[in-house]
């Protein structure tokens, strides 16, 4: 699914008008979509509509008119005089024949309600374009509503486009205060702030309504941000060839360390479950006996004495892909092995120690990445991202996680997967996807190693690198969701066949 930035959304409005669909029509359709969503979910109850001074407020007036027509008791509140509105918002305000009260009245009415939880409040104060914190009565209302939610005595809240106080592009909660919705209805396409934390925690259920943007208006909009769902990558997912053989499905090599041996084993098992034809764990001589006695049957364990030996293992042209980092150790040997793999033009997933070891030598890594003909994915979590891209990490509050990941991918010249509950996958060409299906149960040791193996397993089968990273991230989250509570890292690879069967078109 495409994700609209705020600029994209404004362009859609402008181009719709150019193609004969007036803003007044779009506003009516938006109000109808919100009213329909409310009436589908809740029984009739008193409604308070907080209409802001802009087009979001105009949507609120449409909702008020339609709900009142359907027999719902509705009261509208406005922070300014109705005459100060302009454009389509003013037209719809004039169509509302009943009284309009102030936001100060809203504060009084809501705070004096006997059972606030029996009310429904429409937050049509500000939309996704808000860039400054809530102020004045709107701020007081948000504070009161959040307090009521904390004591389970809050009205049902339906937000128009974006909960007021959430930045639509960044997902930031401006000055730490925003409305917290039970339902958010947005239009045409979702916005980044619907999926990026902490804003995502304020949106509740998300409905994306078709309000009639003409195809001609949407076709000219360059969209480079996507919601990471199977439709983004299904057509690139590797299928098993009836006449294929194991080498046709790729041979992946995981670098094994001599201390955290379980990490490499997890990555190797994950790659095998994902369909890589062969998987080897290349291990130093002094750790060989540990791996030989403990790896999953079917995993190869070539051994090496030094860097020259590791390079010889990778030099086999049948070994196409590497996963380096899980349990690899923070030493110069790991750094040199990464550079050796890149010099051999191997496709690689670099994770964990393979990222942190370049903390003081990031330019060396980026130069090697740009010289390599292989496809590479970097998979940092927050700490590793700060080590590789310290200047970008400092700008996260200003630019947002999405934008700094884009900049990181461009700088590194490869795909960057910035992990978290709102994982971002960005490519050097500017494309970026936001994953939103990762449950909190993934916050446990080893799950990142499994993700690295999932990505490597798909890359070994020649899936395009951006789509491979997106698919692996989504499948990783889905495995965790289907397993549920009690998850440990080993469970993810075991769940993968079930997830793939449930999405049979991917198999």
C-alpha positions as MATLAB code, in Angstrom:
seq = 'XXXXXXXXXXXXXXXXXXXXXXXXXXXXXXXXXXXXXXXXXXXXXXXXXXXXXXXXXXXXXXXXXXXXXXXXXXXXXXXXXXXXXXXXXXXXXXXXXXXXXXXXXXXXXXXXXXXXXXXXXXXXXXXXXXXXXXXXXXXXXXXXXXXXXXXXXXXXXXXXXXXXXXXXXXXXXXXXXXXXXXXXXXXXXXXXXXXXXXXXXXXXXXXXXXXXXXXXXXXXXXXXXXXXXXXXXXXXXXXXXXXXXXXXXXXXXXXXXXXXXXXXXXXXXXXXXXXXXXXXXXXXXXXXXXXXXXXXXXXXXXXXXXXXXXXXXXXXXXXXXXXXXXXXXXXXXXXXXXXXXXXXXXXXXXXXXXXXXXXXXXXXXXXXXXXXXXXXXXXXXXXXXXXXXXXXXXXXXXXXXXXXXXXXXXXXXXXXXXXXXXXXXXXXXXXXXXXXXXXXXXXXXXXXXXXXXXXXXXXXXXXXXXXXXXXXXXXXXXXXXXXXXXXXXXXXXXXXXXXXXXXXXXX';
ca = [
       0.000    0.000    0.000;
       1.258    3.460   -0.870;
       1.865    5.901    1.960;
       1.330    9.593    1.287;
       3.602   12.192    2.791;
       1.917   15.467    3.682;
       3.261   16.921    0.436;
       1.749   14.007   -1.501;
      -1.631   14.602    0.158;
      -1.622   18.298   -0.736;
      -0.701   17.407   -4.317;
      -3.592   14.928   -4.500;
      -6.015   17.682   -3.433;
      -4.630   20.144   -5.963;
      -4.551   17.689   -8.867;
      -8.076   16.521   -8.069;
      -9.329   20.068   -8.508;
      -7.389   20.320  -11.764;
      -9.150   17.156  -12.914;
     -12.619   18.444  -12.096;
     -13.175   17.038   -8.591;
     -13.683   19.999   -6.311;
     -12.481   20.171   -2.746;
     -16.069   20.574   -1.589;
     -16.903   17.162   -3.082;
     -13.881   15.560   -1.421;
     -14.848   17.136    1.912;
     -18.401   15.808    1.651;
     -17.092   12.336    0.804;
     -14.632   12.475    3.701;
     -17.374   13.442    6.140;
     -19.582   10.662    4.803;
     -16.772    8.112    5.276;
     -16.269    9.209    8.880;
     -19.989    9.186    9.662;
     -20.343    5.737    8.086;
     -17.409    4.392   10.105;
     -18.955    5.729   13.322;
     -22.428    4.340   12.621;
     -20.976    0.936   11.688;
     -19.161    0.628   15.023;
     -21.215    2.341   17.719;
     -24.839    2.741   18.719;
     -26.438    6.183   18.892;
     -25.076    8.349   21.665;
     -24.376   12.039   22.310;
     -21.649   13.348   19.998;
     -19.254   16.239   20.608;
     -17.488   17.421   17.475;
     -14.358   19.496   17.930;
     -13.912   21.311   14.624;
     -10.670   23.142   14.014;
     -10.104   26.315   12.000;
      -9.015   24.563    8.783;
     -10.230   21.901    6.384;
     -10.255   19.261    9.110;
     -12.840   21.420   10.831;
     -14.837   21.464    7.599;
     -14.834   17.658    7.642;
     -16.132   17.874   11.207;
     -19.081   20.021   10.158;
     -19.985   17.468    7.449;
     -19.868   14.661   10.022;
     -22.066   16.698   12.364;
     -24.675   17.306    9.682;
     -24.770   13.655    8.584;
     -24.938   12.210   12.101;
     -27.677   14.647   13.082;
     -29.611   13.675    9.950;
     -29.297   10.043   11.080;
     -30.820   10.897   14.451;
     -27.716   11.234   16.612;
     -27.644   14.077   19.177;
     -24.748   16.293   18.039;
     -23.064   19.398   19.401;
     -20.308   21.243   17.507;
     -17.490   23.220   19.124;
     -15.222   25.667   17.286;
     -12.179   27.545   18.643;
     -12.822   30.612   16.466;
     -15.809   32.527   15.200;
     -17.514   30.766   12.310;
     -17.080   33.848   10.131;
     -13.279   33.513   10.301;
     -13.352   30.196    8.456;
     -12.632   30.176    4.753;
     -13.167   28.104    1.622;
     -14.885   24.733    1.820;
     -14.736   24.719    5.628;
     -16.738   27.960    5.741;
     -19.310   26.589    3.295;
     -19.881   23.498    5.429;
     -19.985   25.549    8.617;
     -22.803   27.605    7.087;
     -24.658   24.379    6.229;
     -24.703   23.524    9.946;
     -27.881   25.253   11.102;
     -27.576   24.506   14.803;
     -25.628   26.391   17.453;
     -21.823   26.315   17.496;
     -20.171   26.515   20.920;
     -16.596   27.394   21.851;
     -13.776   25.073   22.893;
     -14.043   26.609   26.360;
     -17.657   25.405   26.385;
     -16.442   21.966   25.341;
     -14.082   21.839   28.310;
     -16.931   22.723   30.658;
     -19.508   20.405   29.055;
     -17.208   17.393   28.942;
     -15.796   17.854   32.434;
     -19.303   18.116   33.886;
     -20.697   15.080   32.041;
     -21.920   12.388   34.433;
     -20.641    9.503   32.303;
     -18.088   10.741   29.769;
     -17.480    7.175   28.591;
     -20.983    7.164   27.108;
     -20.150   10.045   24.752;
     -18.475   10.032   21.339;
     -16.034   12.785   20.450;
     -14.887   13.593   16.920;
     -11.399   15.092   16.865;
     -11.487   17.295   13.762;
      -9.192   19.907   15.269;
      -6.010   19.502   13.208;
      -5.010   16.993   10.524;
      -1.765   15.391    9.463;
      -0.209   18.733    8.510;
       0.106   20.017   12.075;
       3.704   21.038   12.823;
       3.443   22.789   16.197;
       2.230   21.585   19.611;
      -1.359   21.888   20.725;
      -2.044   25.163   22.477;
      -4.793   26.885   24.413;
      -8.156   25.139   24.820;
      -7.162   22.340   22.396;
      -4.236   21.528   24.699;
      -6.497   21.536   27.759;
      -8.977   19.238   26.012;
      -6.247   16.765   25.043;
      -4.899   16.744   28.616;
      -8.361   16.166   30.070;
      -9.179   13.390   27.591;
      -5.877   11.613   28.212;
      -6.512   11.784   31.952;
     -10.001   10.366   31.461;
      -8.563    7.529   29.401;
      -6.136    6.729   32.210;
      -9.073    6.269   34.601;
     -11.191    4.428   31.986;
     -13.779    7.187   31.801;
     -13.041    8.632   28.394;
     -15.438    9.272   25.515;
     -14.953    7.202   22.380;
     -12.630    9.332   20.239;
     -12.679    9.337   16.447;
      -9.900   11.350   14.811;
     -10.152   12.872   11.358;
      -7.074   12.121    9.218;
      -4.603   12.103   12.129;
      -5.002   12.425   15.911;
      -4.484   16.098   16.681;
      -0.991   16.616   18.047;
       0.661   13.884   15.940;
       2.999   15.000   13.155;
       1.820   13.315    9.966;
       5.245   12.796    8.390;
       7.380   12.129   11.464;
       5.038   10.254   13.786;
       6.171   12.525   16.618;
       3.745   13.465   19.362;
       4.411   17.192   19.405;
       5.544   18.351   22.853;
       4.416   14.953   24.152;
       0.690   15.692   23.900;
      -1.886   14.457   21.398;
      -5.421   13.140   21.258;
      -5.534    9.359   21.646;
      -8.114    7.942   19.259;
     -10.083    4.732   19.237;
     -10.502    5.130   15.484;
      -8.737    7.278   12.897;
     -10.211    7.754    9.438;
      -7.793    8.992    6.788;
      -8.275    9.546    3.082;
      -6.771    8.110   -0.094;
      -3.612    6.698    1.473;
      -2.284    6.431    5.022;
       0.448    8.795    6.213;
       3.801    7.890    7.806;
       2.557    9.076   11.201;
      -0.068    6.331   11.205;
       2.708    3.710   11.408;
       5.631    5.440   13.122;
       5.880    5.491   16.901;
       4.935    7.162   19.133;
       2.188    8.545   16.887;
       0.992    5.089   15.935;
       0.058    4.417   19.558;
      -2.421    7.326   19.338;
      -4.301    6.334   16.187;
      -6.397    3.339   17.349;
      -8.033    1.432   14.511;
      -7.106    2.861   11.115;
      -9.575    3.184    8.241;
      -8.302    4.393    4.869;
     -11.314    5.768    3.005;
     -11.657    6.235   -0.738;
     -13.112    9.723   -1.084;
     -12.951    9.969   -4.846;
      -9.492   11.181   -5.803;
      -9.488   10.753   -9.601;
      -6.982    8.275  -11.039;
      -5.515   11.027  -13.211;
      -4.674   13.020  -10.080;
      -2.966   10.110   -8.330;
      -0.968    8.877  -11.316;
       1.213   11.965  -11.364;
       2.253   11.700   -7.710;
       5.664   10.176   -7.088;
       5.210    7.889   -4.104;
       8.357    6.492   -2.511;
       7.003    5.349    0.850;
       5.062    2.122    1.282;
       3.363    0.094    3.975;
       5.194   -3.220    4.167;
       2.541   -5.810    3.367;
       2.761   -8.838    1.046;
       1.373   -6.906   -1.914;
       4.645   -4.958   -1.938;
       6.817   -7.995   -2.649;
       4.711  -11.089   -3.387;
       5.381  -10.993   -7.119;
       9.144  -11.108   -6.398;
       8.977  -13.921   -3.848;
      11.070  -16.928   -4.966;
       9.027  -19.912   -6.075;
      10.345  -23.453   -5.957;
      11.184  -24.657   -9.457;
       9.849  -28.151  -10.120;
      13.060  -28.963  -12.011;
      15.390  -27.049   -9.709;
      18.165  -28.325   -7.463;
      19.664  -27.138   -4.209;
      22.405  -25.048   -5.787;
      19.788  -23.232   -7.867;
      18.298  -22.040   -4.558;
      21.603  -20.577   -3.431;
      24.363  -21.438   -1.011;
      24.533  -19.113    1.971;
      27.482  -18.837    4.352;
      27.095  -17.610    7.937;
      30.234  -16.497    9.763;
      30.389  -18.279   13.108;
      32.146  -16.784   16.121;
      33.901  -18.638   18.923;
      31.876  -17.213   21.827;
      28.207  -16.508   21.002;
      27.843  -19.660   18.920;
      24.062  -19.790   19.158;
      23.646  -16.601   17.117;
      25.157  -18.080   13.955;
      23.166  -21.283   14.425;
      19.931  -19.294   14.637;
      20.747  -17.356   11.467;
      21.654  -20.551    9.624;
      18.472  -22.359   10.634;
      16.395  -19.324    9.629;
      18.021  -19.216    6.189;
      17.339  -22.902    5.640;
      13.694  -22.541    6.648;
      13.389  -19.610    4.247;
      14.404  -21.873    1.395;
      18.125  -21.428    0.794;
      19.366  -24.580   -0.944;
      22.471  -24.991    1.183;
      23.668  -23.232    4.306;
      27.151  -23.371    5.797;
      28.491  -21.928    9.016;
      32.134  -21.030    8.452;
      33.843  -21.426   11.822;
      37.316  -20.859   13.260;
      39.279  -24.002   14.013;
      39.088  -23.549   17.767;
      35.257  -23.501   17.707;
      34.752  -26.300   15.203;
      33.911  -28.993   17.748;
      31.194  -26.824   19.323;
      29.447  -26.229   16.002;
      29.949  -29.751   14.660;
      28.189  -31.138   17.720;
      25.322  -28.671   17.814;
      24.267  -27.433   14.378;
      20.982  -28.472   12.856;
      21.395  -31.606   10.683;
      21.979  -30.605    7.095;
      23.974  -27.477    7.909;
      27.551  -27.634    6.667;
      30.427  -26.573    8.917;
      33.535  -25.642    6.929;
      36.430  -24.541    9.125;
      39.136  -21.952    8.641;
      42.357  -21.057   10.380;
      42.689  -17.396    9.437;
      41.433  -14.678    7.111;
      42.989  -16.402    4.147;
      41.054  -19.543    4.969;
      37.786  -17.648    5.341;
      38.381  -15.922    2.021;
      38.994  -19.309    0.396;
      35.622  -20.608    1.651;
      33.816  -17.592    0.219;
      35.734  -17.718   -3.057;
      33.713  -20.732   -4.182;
      31.434  -19.212   -6.856;
      28.593  -21.459   -5.733;
      28.565  -19.645   -2.393;
      26.603  -16.560   -3.344;
      25.464  -14.972   -0.104;
      26.861  -14.239    3.339;
      25.415  -13.393    6.735;
      28.078  -11.772    8.865;
      27.710  -10.388   12.349;
      25.561  -12.577   14.615;
      27.945  -13.661   17.364;
      30.946  -12.813   15.182;
      32.923  -10.920   17.882;
      33.919   -7.270   18.101;
      37.472   -7.499   16.804;
      39.540   -6.558   13.777;
      39.127  -10.059   12.434;
      35.396   -9.477   11.943;
      36.069   -6.149   10.230;
      38.510   -7.782    7.823;
      36.116  -10.623    7.041;
      33.365   -8.140    6.166;
      35.705   -6.297    3.826;
      36.842   -9.587    2.290;
      33.271  -10.649    1.568;
      32.492   -7.289   -0.023;
      35.666   -7.407   -2.119;
      34.571  -10.824   -3.417;
      31.282   -9.165   -4.514;
      29.165  -11.459   -2.377;
      25.596  -10.532   -1.513;
      25.630   -9.944    2.230;
      23.540   -9.267    5.286;
      25.587   -7.332    7.832;
      24.214   -7.420   11.358;
      25.224   -6.959   14.987;
      29.027   -7.151   15.432;
      29.603   -6.633   11.701;
      28.052   -3.176   12.147;
      29.376   -2.164   15.555;
      32.993   -2.990   14.625;
      32.871   -0.151   12.088;
      31.902    2.467   14.697;
      35.163    4.370   14.166;
      35.646    3.284   10.553;
      32.277    3.831    8.938;
      33.835    5.554    5.935;
      35.879    2.420    5.275;
      32.700    0.348    5.277;
      30.777    2.742    3.028;
      33.644    2.897    0.536;
      33.792   -0.905    0.391;
      30.022   -1.124   -0.032;
      30.070    1.223   -2.981;
      32.895   -0.669   -4.683;
      31.231   -4.059   -4.200;
      29.056   -5.500   -6.944;
      27.098   -7.510   -4.408;
      23.764   -6.544   -2.906;
      23.976   -5.728    0.798;
      21.521   -5.164    3.654;
      22.551   -3.495    6.899;
      20.253   -4.394    9.795;
      20.985   -2.038   12.714;
      18.918   -1.569   15.824;
      18.956    1.863   17.438;
      22.342    1.519   19.121;
      24.043    0.120   16.026;
      22.491    2.839   13.885;
      23.995    5.471   16.198;
      27.426    3.868   15.867;
      27.370    3.821   12.058;
      25.427    7.042   11.439;
      25.969    9.210   14.547;
      25.162   12.489   12.795;
      21.898   11.117   11.379;
      20.902    9.599   14.717;
      21.226   13.045   16.315;
      18.741   14.376   13.760;
      16.064   11.731   14.393;
      13.947   14.097   16.499;
      14.044   16.712   13.754;
      13.847   14.559   10.619;
      12.156   11.405   11.911;
      13.146    7.763   11.692;
      11.879    7.369    8.130;
      13.964   10.187    6.690;
      17.203    9.372    8.497;
      16.949    5.745    7.327;
      16.539    6.985    3.759;
      19.618    9.172    4.156;
      21.558    6.267    5.674;
      20.737    4.015    2.727;
      21.849    6.671    0.263;
      25.083    7.273    2.162;
      25.912    3.590    2.483;
      24.845    2.765   -1.060;
      22.842   -0.244    0.087;
      19.583   -1.241    1.745;
      19.299   -0.282    5.419;
      16.774   -2.023    7.658;
      16.445    0.040   10.841;
      14.877   -2.342   13.343;
      12.237   -1.589   15.933;
       8.476   -1.816   16.480;
       8.229    0.434   13.415;
      11.003   -1.104   11.316;
      12.039    0.981    8.297;
      13.515   -0.584    5.173;
      15.131    1.957    2.838;
      16.925    1.622   -0.497;
      19.546    3.974   -1.970;
      17.111    4.999   -4.733;
      14.811    6.637   -2.168;
      12.211    3.891   -1.744;
      11.262    3.116    1.838;
       8.779    0.794    3.536;
       7.414    0.844    7.069;
       6.697   -2.474    8.776;
       3.947   -2.369   11.373;
       3.295   -6.010   12.291;
       6.107   -6.612   14.788;
       4.696   -7.557   18.227;
       6.513   -6.720   21.468;
       7.297  -10.415   21.993;
      10.124   -9.963   19.452;
      12.073   -8.029   22.095;
      14.031  -11.093   23.150;
      17.541  -12.393   22.520;
      18.293  -13.894   19.123;
      15.355  -12.609   17.112;
      17.622  -10.258   15.171;
      19.834  -13.210   14.224;
      16.779  -14.977   12.823;
      15.817  -11.882   10.826;
      19.308  -11.744    9.322;
      18.928  -15.393    8.314;
      15.499  -14.774    6.802;
      16.873  -11.933    4.676;
      19.923  -13.929    3.627;
      17.793  -16.948    2.755;
      15.731  -14.871    0.339;
      18.748  -13.111   -1.155;
      20.392  -16.501   -1.747;
      17.396  -17.345   -3.934;
      17.953  -14.182   -5.998;
      15.038  -12.188   -4.608;
      15.708   -8.480   -5.273;
      17.392   -7.038   -2.222;
      14.878   -4.349   -1.189;
      11.951   -6.732   -1.600;
      13.882   -9.495    0.218;
      14.431   -7.238    3.230;
      10.774   -6.177    3.212;
       9.489   -9.744    2.892;
      11.769  -11.018    5.645;
      10.710   -8.251    8.022;
       7.020   -8.914    7.422;
       7.361  -12.701    7.719;
       9.440  -12.258   10.887;
       6.632  -10.237   12.474;
       3.947  -12.606   11.256;
       5.760  -15.634   12.707;
       5.876  -13.881   16.074;
       2.211  -12.896   15.880;
       1.100  -16.414   15.077;
       3.205  -17.971   17.829;
       1.995  -15.557   20.507;
       3.166  -15.316   24.099;
       6.171  -17.238   25.329;
       8.116  -16.653   22.124;
      11.844  -17.316   22.001;
      14.013  -16.807   18.939;
      14.061  -20.477   17.946;
      10.280  -20.436   17.560;
      10.397  -18.005   14.642;
      12.068  -20.385   12.205;
       9.789  -23.196   13.367;
       6.711  -21.037   12.696;
       7.828  -20.000    9.220;
       6.439  -23.052    7.349;
       3.038  -22.404    8.938;
       3.110  -18.750    7.905;
       4.167  -19.640    4.369;
       1.397  -22.221    4.103;
      -1.134  -19.663    5.287;
       0.057  -17.401    2.491;
       0.310  -20.172   -0.082;
       0.787  -17.850   -3.024;
       4.191  -16.998   -1.587;
       5.382  -20.604   -1.604;
];
